[in-house]
Amino acid sequence: MFCLLQVDVLIDETYAEDPTQYNFTTFLQTFELTSNATSNATYPFLKNAAVFRLDLLTLSLADLTMQVMMTQVMMTQVVMMQVVMQAMMMQVLMMQVVMQVMMMQVVMMQVVMQVVKMQVVMMQVVMQVMMVQVVMQVMMMQVMMIASHDASHDDASCDASHDDASHDDASHDDASSGLADHPIATCTASN
């Protein structure tokens, strides 16, 4: 029975005087097969329950059922049509599975795109925070420069007031010349 190991569908052409008495057990005996898990796994046509007769009888693993009334003329084309229809149904099912897988891939791609968009937004937020930090540092440096400038200006004004006190005598001397109203200060600003 080595030749049946690769058979997916078997069409039994064995002659039977009384087709209603030809059942699955008769089929197994005729082909010297057994109906058990090992045989079912070994022979694909047993596993798929795809054993047909030319007299329009379908042999199933459970029992023998008549599909239509038996006719005098053998109708192999009907059996072949059934086989073809089953094969086409399997292809349709496989295509549905492939479509489901493709839909899942599309959904996964959409999820990945959303994650990438979120990463871009996070990068933009980080860049904004960094820009704010840079602006804050620049402002702090400007404040420090202004404070430094004010401190040196305060030192210069102290020098000017000190110079004003030492030049009081000179201003009294210049009172006659009209410079008494304008004190003279010398300041040197150091930057």
SEMAR-165183 format. One record per residue: residue number from 0; residue in three letters; x, y, z of N, C-alpha, C in turn. Coordinates in steps of 0.05 Angstrom, whole numbers. Each point is the difference from the previous one (the first is absolute). Example, Ala and Ser with C-alpha at 12.3 -4.5 7.8 and 13.67 -1.06 7.14 Angstrom:
BEGIN
+-----+------+--------+--------+--------+--------+--------+--------+--------+--------+--------+
|  nr | rest |   n_c1 |   n_c2 |   n_c3 |  ca_c1 |  ca_c2 |  ca_c3 |   c_c1 |   c_c2 |   c_c3 |
+-----+------+--------+--------+--------+--------+--------+--------+--------+--------+--------+
|   0 |  ALA |    264 |   -114 |    156 |    -18 |     24 |      0 |     18 |     24 |      0 |
|   1 |  SER |     -7 |     21 |    -14 |     16 |     24 |      1 |    -15 |     22 |     14 |
+-----+------+--------+--------+--------+--------+--------+--------+--------+--------+--------+
//
This chain:
BEGIN
+-----+------+--------+--------+--------+--------+--------+--------+--------+--------+--------+
|  nr | rest |   n_c1 |   n_c2 |   n_c3 |  ca_c1 |  ca_c2 |  ca_c3 |   c_c1 |   c_c2 |   c_c3 |
+-----+------+--------+--------+--------+--------+--------+--------+--------+--------+--------+
|   0 |  MET |     16 |    -24 |      0 |    -16 |     24 |      0 |     17 |     25 |      0 |
|   1 |  PHE |     25 |     -3 |     -7 |     19 |     23 |      0 |    -10 |     22 |    -19 |
|   2 |  CYS |    -13 |     -9 |    -22 |     -9 |     20 |    -20 |    -22 |     18 |     10 |
|   3 |  LEU |    -13 |     -7 |     22 |    -22 |     16 |     11 |      9 |     20 |     21 |
|   4 |  LEU |     26 |      0 |      6 |     10 |     18 |     22 |     -3 |     29 |     -7 |
|   5 |  GLN |      0 |      7 |    -25 |     -1 |     29 |     -8 |    -27 |      7 |    -12 |
|   6 |  VAL |    -20 |    -17 |      3 |    -26 |      4 |    -12 |    -18 |     16 |     19 |
|   7 |  ASP |    -10 |     23 |     -9 |    -18 |     16 |     16 |    -29 |     -8 |     -3 |
|   8 |  VAL |     -8 |     -8 |    -24 |    -27 |     -8 |     -5 |      0 |    -27 |    -15 |
|   9 |  LEU |    -17 |    -18 |      9 |      0 |    -27 |    -13 |    -28 |     -5 |    -11 |
|  10 |  ILE |     -1 |     -7 |    -25 |    -25 |     -7 |    -13 |      0 |    -31 |     -3 |
|  11 |  ASP |    -18 |    -13 |     14 |     -1 |    -29 |      1 |    -18 |     -9 |    -23 |
|  12 |  GLU |     13 |    -15 |    -19 |    -15 |    -11 |    -23 |     -6 |    -29 |      3 |
|  13 |  THR |      2 |    -10 |     24 |     -5 |    -29 |      5 |    -29 |     -6 |     -6 |
|  14 |  TYR |     -4 |    -22 |    -15 |    -27 |     -8 |     -6 |    -14 |    -12 |     25 |
|  15 |  ALA |    -25 |      8 |      4 |    -16 |    -11 |     21 |    -27 |     -7 |    -11 |
|  16 |  GLU |     -9 |    -25 |      4 |    -26 |     -9 |     -9 |    -22 |     17 |     12 |
|  17 |  ASP |      2 |      4 |     26 |    -19 |     16 |     15 |     15 |     24 |     12 |
|  18 |  PRO |      0 |     23 |    -13 |     15 |     23 |     10 |     -8 |      9 |     28 |
|  19 |  THR |    -25 |     -6 |      8 |     -8 |      9 |     26 |     13 |    -17 |     22 |
|  20 |  GLN |     10 |    -24 |     -7 |     14 |    -17 |     19 |     30 |      5 |      0 |
|  21 |  TYR |      9 |     16 |    -19 |     29 |      7 |     -1 |      4 |     24 |     18 |
|  22 |  ASN |     12 |     -6 |     23 |      4 |     22 |     20 |     30 |      5 |      4 |
|  23 |  PHE |      5 |     16 |     20 |     28 |      8 |      5 |     17 |    -24 |      9 |
|  24 |  THR |    -12 |    -18 |     16 |     14 |    -24 |      8 |      7 |    -17 |    -24 |
|  25 |  THR |    -19 |     -3 |    -18 |      5 |    -16 |    -25 |     23 |     13 |    -16 |
|  26 |  PHE |     -1 |     26 |     -1 |     22 |     14 |    -14 |     27 |     -5 |     13 |
|  27 |  LEU |      1 |      2 |     26 |     26 |     -6 |     14 |      9 |    -28 |     -4 |
|  28 |  GLN |    -19 |    -20 |      1 |      8 |    -28 |     -5 |      9 |     -4 |    -29 |
|  29 |  THR |    -13 |     13 |    -19 |      7 |     -4 |    -28 |     28 |     11 |     -5 |
|  30 |  PHE |      7 |     22 |     12 |     27 |     12 |     -4 |     20 |     -8 |     21 |
|  31 |  GLU |     -8 |    -19 |     17 |     17 |    -10 |     22 |     11 |     23 |     17 |
|  32 |  LEU |    -18 |     16 |      9 |      7 |     23 |     18 |    -14 |     -4 |     27 |
|  33 |  THR |     10 |     15 |     19 |    -14 |      0 |     26 |     -8 |     28 |      7 |
|  34 |  SER |    -21 |      3 |     16 |     -9 |     26 |      7 |      9 |      6 |     29 |
|  35 |  ASN |     23 |     12 |      2 |     10 |      8 |     27 |     16 |     26 |     -4 |
|  36 |  ALA |      9 |     10 |     22 |     14 |     26 |      0 |     25 |     -1 |    -17 |
|  37 |  THR |     14 |    -23 |      0 |     25 |     -3 |    -15 |     -6 |      1 |    -30 |
|  38 |  SER |    -21 |    -15 |     -9 |     -7 |      0 |    -28 |    -10 |     27 |     -9 |
|  39 |  ASN |    -16 |     12 |     17 |    -11 |     27 |     -7 |     23 |     20 |     -3 |
|  40 |  ALA |     20 |     -2 |     16 |     23 |     19 |     -2 |     17 |     -7 |    -24 |
|  41 |  THR |      1 |    -26 |     -8 |     17 |     -9 |    -22 |    -12 |      7 |    -27 |
|  42 |  TYR |    -26 |     -4 |     -2 |    -14 |      4 |    -26 |    -16 |     26 |      1 |
|  43 |  PRO |      7 |     20 |    -16 |    -15 |     25 |      1 |    -29 |     -3 |     -8 |
|  44 |  PHE |     -7 |    -18 |    -18 |    -28 |     -3 |     -7 |    -17 |    -10 |     23 |
|  45 |  LEU |     12 |    -16 |     18 |    -15 |     -8 |     24 |     -2 |     23 |     20 |
|  46 |  LYS |     21 |     14 |      3 |      0 |     23 |     18 |    -20 |     21 |     -9 |
|  47 |  ASN |     -2 |      5 |    -26 |    -19 |     20 |    -11 |    -28 |    -11 |     -5 |
|  48 |  ALA |     -4 |    -26 |      6 |    -26 |    -13 |     -6 |     -8 |      5 |    -29 |
|  49 |  ALA |     19 |     -4 |    -18 |     -5 |      6 |    -29 |      2 |    -26 |    -16 |
|  50 |  VAL |    -19 |    -18 |      5 |     -2 |    -25 |    -15 |    -27 |      1 |    -14 |
|  51 |  PHE |      1 |     -2 |    -27 |    -25 |      3 |    -16 |     -4 |    -26 |    -17 |
|  52 |  ARG |    -25 |     -4 |     -7 |     -7 |    -22 |    -18 |    -11 |     11 |    -26 |
|  53 |  LEU |      2 |    -15 |    -21 |    -10 |      9 |    -26 |    -31 |     -1 |     -1 |
|  54 |  ASP |    -12 |    -15 |     18 |    -29 |     -2 |      0 |    -12 |     21 |     18 |
|  55 |  LEU |     14 |     22 |      4 |     -9 |     23 |     16 |     -3 |     -6 |     30 |
|  56 |  LEU |     14 |    -20 |      9 |      0 |     -5 |     29 |     25 |     12 |     11 |
|  57 |  THR |     -2 |     12 |     23 |     23 |     11 |     14 |      5 |    -17 |     24 |
|  58 |  LEU |     25 |     -9 |      2 |      7 |    -16 |     23 |     12 |     18 |     21 |
|  59 |  SER |    -12 |      1 |     23 |     11 |     16 |     22 |     11 |    -19 |     21 |
|  60 |  LEU |     15 |     11 |     18 |     11 |    -17 |     21 |    -21 |    -10 |     19 |
|  61 |  ALA |    -22 |     14 |      3 |    -21 |     -9 |     18 |    -18 |    -21 |    -13 |
|  62 |  ASP |    -11 |      7 |    -23 |    -18 |    -19 |    -14 |     -2 |      6 |    -29 |
|  63 |  LEU |    -16 |    -16 |    -14 |     -4 |      4 |    -29 |    -26 |     14 |     -4 |
|  64 |  THR |      1 |     22 |    -15 |    -25 |     15 |     -5 |     -4 |      3 |    -30 |
|  65 |  MET |    -24 |     -1 |     -9 |     -7 |      3 |    -28 |     -4 |     30 |     -5 |
|  66 |  GLN |     14 |     12 |    -19 |     -3 |     28 |     -6 |    -25 |      5 |    -17 |
|  67 |  VAL |     -3 |    -16 |    -21 |    -24 |      2 |    -17 |     -8 |    -29 |     -7 |
|  68 |  MET |    -23 |     -2 |    -11 |     -8 |    -27 |     -9 |     19 |    -11 |    -20 |
|  69 |  MET |      7 |    -26 |      3 |     19 |    -12 |    -19 |    -12 |     -2 |    -28 |
|  70 |  THR |     16 |      6 |    -19 |    -10 |     -2 |    -28 |     14 |    -22 |    -14 |
|  71 |  GLN |    -11 |     -8 |    -23 |     13 |    -21 |    -16 |     26 |     10 |    -12 |
|  72 |  VAL |      2 |     26 |     -6 |     24 |     10 |    -13 |     19 |     11 |     21 |
|  73 |  MET |     24 |     -8 |     -1 |     20 |     10 |     19 |      6 |     29 |     -7 |
|  74 |  MET |      2 |     16 |     20 |      4 |     29 |     -4 |     25 |     10 |     13 |
|  75 |  THR |     23 |     -8 |    -12 |     25 |      8 |     12 |      3 |     30 |      0 |
|  76 |  GLN |    -12 |     14 |    -19 |      3 |     29 |     -1 |    -12 |     13 |     25 |
|  77 |  VAL |    -21 |    -12 |     11 |    -12 |     11 |     24 |     19 |     -3 |     24 |
|  78 |  VAL |     12 |    -23 |      2 |     19 |     -4 |     21 |     24 |     18 |     -3 |
|  79 |  MET |      9 |      3 |    -24 |     23 |     18 |     -5 |     -8 |     29 |      6 |
|  80 |  MET |    -24 |      7 |     -6 |     -9 |     27 |      6 |      0 |      5 |     31 |
|  81 |  GLN |     -8 |    -21 |     14 |      0 |      2 |     29 |     29 |      4 |     11 |
|  82 |  VAL |     18 |    -15 |    -12 |     28 |      2 |      8 |     11 |     28 |     -7 |
|  83 |  VAL |     -7 |      9 |    -24 |      9 |     27 |     -8 |    -12 |     21 |     18 |
|  84 |  MET |    -26 |     -3 |      7 |    -13 |     20 |     17 |     13 |      0 |     28 |
|  85 |  GLN |      7 |    -23 |     10 |     14 |     -1 |     26 |     27 |     13 |     -2 |
|  86 |  ALA |     14 |     -5 |    -21 |     27 |     13 |     -4 |     -3 |     30 |     -2 |
|  87 |  MET |    -21 |      9 |    -14 |     -4 |     29 |     -3 |     -8 |     12 |     27 |
|  88 |  MET |    -16 |    -14 |     15 |     -7 |     10 |     27 |     24 |      2 |     18 |
|  89 |  MET |     18 |    -19 |     -2 |     25 |      1 |     15 |     17 |     24 |     -9 |
|  90 |  GLN |      1 |      5 |    -26 |     14 |     24 |     -9 |    -12 |     26 |     10 |
|  91 |  VAL |    -27 |      1 |      0 |    -14 |     24 |     10 |      7 |      4 |     29 |
|  92 |  LEU |     -1 |    -22 |     16 |      7 |      2 |     28 |     29 |      9 |      4 |
|  93 |  MET |     18 |    -11 |    -16 |     28 |      9 |      2 |      3 |     29 |     -7 |
|  94 |  MET |    -15 |      9 |    -21 |      2 |     28 |     -7 |    -11 |     18 |     22 |
|  95 |  GLN |    -21 |     -9 |     14 |    -11 |     15 |     23 |     21 |      2 |     22 |
|  96 |  VAL |     14 |    -22 |      5 |     21 |      0 |     21 |     22 |     20 |     -8 |
|  97 |  VAL |      8 |     -2 |    -26 |     21 |     19 |     -9 |    -10 |     29 |      2 |
|  98 |  MET |    -25 |      5 |     -6 |    -10 |     27 |      2 |      0 |      9 |     29 |
|  99 |  GLN |     -7 |    -18 |     18 |      0 |      7 |     29 |     28 |      6 |      9 |
| 100 |  VAL |     19 |    -16 |     -9 |     28 |      6 |      7 |      9 |     27 |    -11 |
| 101 |  MET |     -7 |      5 |    -25 |      7 |     26 |    -12 |    -13 |     23 |     15 |
| 102 |  MET |    -25 |     -3 |      9 |    -13 |     21 |     15 |     14 |      4 |     27 |
| 103 |  MET |      8 |    -21 |     12 |     15 |      2 |     25 |     27 |     15 |     -5 |
| 104 |  GLN |     12 |     -6 |    -22 |     25 |     14 |     -7 |     -5 |     30 |     -4 |
| 105 |  VAL |    -22 |      7 |    -13 |     -7 |     28 |     -4 |     -4 |     13 |     27 |
| 106 |  VAL |    -15 |    -13 |     18 |     -5 |     11 |     26 |     27 |      4 |     15 |
| 107 |  MET |     17 |    -20 |     -2 |     26 |      2 |     14 |     16 |     24 |    -12 |
| 108 |  MET |     -1 |      4 |    -26 |     14 |     22 |    -13 |    -12 |     27 |     11 |
| 109 |  GLN |    -26 |      1 |      3 |    -13 |     24 |     10 |      9 |      5 |     29 |
| 110 |  VAL |      3 |    -21 |     16 |      9 |      3 |     27 |     29 |     10 |      0 |
| 111 |  VAL |     16 |    -11 |    -17 |     28 |      9 |     -2 |      2 |     29 |     -8 |
| 112 |  MET |    -17 |      8 |    -19 |      0 |     28 |     -9 |     -9 |     18 |     23 |
| 113 |  GLN |    -19 |     -8 |     16 |     -8 |     16 |     23 |     23 |      3 |     20 |
| 114 |  VAL |     14 |    -22 |      4 |     23 |      1 |     19 |     21 |     19 |    -11 |
| 115 |  VAL |      5 |     -2 |    -26 |     20 |     18 |    -12 |     -9 |     29 |      3 |
| 116 |  LYS |    -26 |      6 |     -5 |    -10 |     27 |      3 |      3 |     10 |     29 |
| 117 |  MET |     -5 |    -18 |     19 |      3 |      7 |     28 |     29 |      6 |      6 |
| 118 |  GLN |     19 |    -15 |    -11 |     28 |      5 |      4 |      8 |     27 |    -12 |
| 119 |  VAL |    -11 |      7 |    -23 |      6 |     26 |    -13 |    -10 |     22 |     18 |
| 120 |  VAL |    -25 |     -3 |     11 |    -11 |     21 |     17 |     18 |      2 |     25 |
| 121 |  MET |      8 |    -22 |     11 |     18 |      1 |     24 |     26 |     14 |     -6 |
| 122 |  MET |     11 |     -5 |    -24 |     25 |     13 |     -8 |     -5 |     30 |     -2 |
| 123 |  GLN |    -23 |      8 |    -11 |     -6 |     29 |     -2 |     -3 |     12 |     28 |
| 124 |  VAL |    -13 |    -14 |     18 |     -2 |     10 |     28 |     27 |      3 |     12 |
| 125 |  VAL |     17 |    -19 |     -3 |     27 |      1 |     11 |     15 |     24 |    -12 |
| 126 |  MET |     -2 |      4 |    -26 |     13 |     22 |    -13 |    -10 |     27 |     11 |
| 127 |  GLN |    -26 |      2 |      4 |    -12 |     24 |     12 |     11 |      5 |     28 |
| 128 |  VAL |      1 |    -21 |     16 |     11 |      3 |     27 |     29 |      9 |     -1 |
| 129 |  MET |     16 |    -12 |    -19 |     28 |      8 |     -2 |      2 |     30 |     -9 |
| 130 |  MET |    -18 |      8 |    -18 |      1 |     28 |     -8 |     -7 |     19 |     23 |
| 131 |  VAL |    -20 |     -8 |     16 |     -6 |     16 |     24 |     23 |      1 |     19 |
| 132 |  GLN |     15 |    -22 |      3 |     23 |      0 |     17 |     22 |     19 |    -10 |
| 133 |  VAL |      4 |      0 |    -27 |     20 |     17 |    -12 |     -8 |     29 |      4 |
| 134 |  VAL |    -26 |      7 |     -4 |     -9 |     27 |      3 |      4 |      9 |     29 |
| 135 |  MET |     -7 |    -18 |     19 |      3 |      6 |     28 |     30 |      5 |      7 |
| 136 |  GLN |     18 |    -15 |    -11 |     28 |      4 |      5 |     10 |     26 |    -12 |
| 137 |  VAL |    -10 |      7 |    -23 |      8 |     25 |    -13 |    -11 |     23 |     18 |
| 138 |  MET |    -24 |     -2 |      9 |    -12 |     21 |     17 |     16 |      3 |     26 |
| 139 |  MET |      8 |    -23 |     12 |     15 |      0 |     25 |     27 |     14 |     -5 |
| 140 |  MET |     12 |     -5 |    -23 |     26 |     12 |     -7 |     -4 |     31 |     -3 |
| 141 |  GLN |    -22 |      8 |    -13 |     -5 |     28 |     -3 |     -5 |     14 |     27 |
| 142 |  VAL |    -15 |    -14 |     18 |     -5 |     11 |     26 |     27 |      3 |     15 |
| 143 |  MET |     17 |    -21 |     -2 |     26 |      1 |     14 |     17 |     23 |    -12 |
| 144 |  MET |     -1 |      4 |    -26 |     16 |     21 |    -12 |    -11 |     27 |      9 |
| 145 |  ILE |    -26 |      3 |      2 |    -12 |     26 |      9 |      7 |      5 |     29 |
| 146 |  ALA |     -1 |    -22 |     16 |      7 |      3 |     28 |     29 |      7 |      3 |
| 147 |  SER |     17 |    -12 |    -16 |     29 |      5 |      1 |      5 |     29 |     -8 |
| 148 |  HIS |    -14 |      9 |    -21 |      3 |     27 |    -10 |    -10 |     20 |     22 |
| 149 |  ASP |    -23 |     -6 |     13 |    -10 |     18 |     20 |     19 |      1 |     24 |
| 150 |  ALA |     12 |    -23 |      7 |     19 |      0 |     23 |     25 |     17 |     -7 |
| 151 |  SER |     10 |     -3 |    -24 |     23 |     16 |     -7 |     -7 |     30 |     -3 |
| 152 |  HIS |    -25 |      6 |     -8 |    -10 |     27 |     -2 |     -2 |     12 |     28 |
| 153 |  ASP |    -10 |    -17 |     19 |     -2 |     10 |     28 |     28 |      6 |     11 |
| 154 |  ASP |     19 |    -17 |     -7 |     28 |      5 |      9 |     10 |     26 |    -12 |
| 155 |  ALA |     -6 |      5 |    -25 |      9 |     24 |    -14 |    -14 |     25 |     12 |
| 156 |  SER |    -26 |     -3 |      8 |    -13 |     24 |     11 |     10 |      6 |     28 |
| 157 |  CYS |      9 |    -22 |     14 |     13 |      5 |     26 |     26 |     15 |     -4 |
| 158 |  ASP |     15 |     -7 |    -20 |     25 |     14 |     -5 |     -6 |     28 |     -8 |
| 159 |  ALA |    -22 |      5 |    -14 |     -7 |     27 |     -9 |     -8 |     16 |     24 |
| 160 |  SER |    -15 |    -11 |     20 |     -7 |     16 |     23 |     24 |      6 |     17 |
| 161 |  HIS |     19 |    -19 |      1 |     24 |      4 |     15 |     16 |     23 |    -13 |
| 162 |  ASP |      1 |     -1 |    -27 |     14 |     21 |    -14 |    -14 |     27 |      4 |
| 163 |  ASP |    -27 |     -1 |      2 |    -15 |     25 |      4 |      8 |     12 |     27 |
| 164 |  ALA |      4 |    -17 |     20 |      7 |     11 |     26 |     28 |     12 |      0 |
| 165 |  SER |     19 |    -12 |    -15 |     27 |     10 |     -1 |      2 |     25 |    -17 |
| 166 |  HIS |    -20 |      3 |    -17 |      0 |     23 |    -18 |    -18 |     22 |     10 |
| 167 |  ASP |    -10 |     -2 |     24 |    -17 |     21 |     11 |     15 |     27 |      1 |
| 168 |  ASP |     25 |     -3 |      7 |     16 |     25 |      1 |      3 |     12 |    -27 |
| 169 |  ALA |      3 |    -16 |    -20 |      2 |     10 |    -27 |    -25 |     13 |     -9 |
| 170 |  SER |    -23 |    -11 |      9 |    -26 |     11 |     -9 |     -4 |     27 |     14 |
| 171 |  HIS |     10 |      3 |     24 |     -2 |     26 |     13 |     17 |     20 |    -15 |
| 172 |  ASP |     22 |     -9 |    -10 |     18 |     18 |    -14 |    -13 |      8 |    -27 |
| 173 |  ASP |    -15 |    -19 |    -11 |    -11 |      5 |    -26 |    -27 |     13 |      2 |
| 174 |  ALA |     -9 |      6 |     24 |    -27 |     12 |      3 |     -1 |     27 |    -14 |
| 175 |  SER |     22 |     13 |      0 |      0 |     25 |    -13 |     -2 |     -3 |    -30 |
| 176 |  SER |      8 |    -22 |    -10 |      0 |     -4 |    -29 |    -27 |    -12 |     -9 |
| 177 |  GLY |    -19 |     -7 |     19 |    -26 |    -10 |     -8 |     -1 |    -30 |     -1 |
| 178 |  LEU |     20 |    -15 |      9 |      1 |    -29 |     -1 |    -10 |    -13 |     26 |
| 179 |  ALA |     -8 |     17 |     19 |     -9 |    -11 |     26 |    -25 |    -16 |     -3 |
| 180 |  ASP |    -17 |      7 |    -18 |    -25 |    -14 |     -3 |      4 |    -27 |    -13 |
| 181 |  HIS |     21 |     -6 |    -13 |      6 |    -25 |    -14 |     23 |    -15 |     13 |
| 182 |  PRO |     -6 |    -20 |     17 |     22 |    -15 |     12 |     15 |    -16 |    -20 |
| 183 |  ILE |     25 |     -3 |      3 |     17 |    -15 |    -18 |      6 |    -27 |     12 |
| 184 |  ALA |     -6 |    -21 |    -16 |      5 |    -28 |      9 |     15 |    -14 |    -21 |
| 185 |  THR |     19 |    -15 |      9 |     15 |    -17 |    -18 |     -6 |    -29 |      6 |
| 186 |  CYS |    -11 |    -14 |    -18 |     -7 |    -29 |      4 |     14 |    -16 |    -22 |
| 187 |  THR |     10 |    -21 |      8 |     11 |    -19 |    -20 |    -16 |    -26 |      3 |
| 188 |  ALA |    -14 |     -7 |    -20 |    -15 |    -25 |      0 |     17 |    -23 |    -10 |
| 189 |  SER |      1 |    -20 |     16 |     16 |    -24 |     -9 |    -19 |    -22 |     -8 |
| 190 |  ASN |      3 |     -9 |    -24 |    -17 |    -21 |    -11 |     14 |    -26 |      0 |
+-----+------+--------+--------+--------+--------+--------+--------+--------+--------+--------+
//
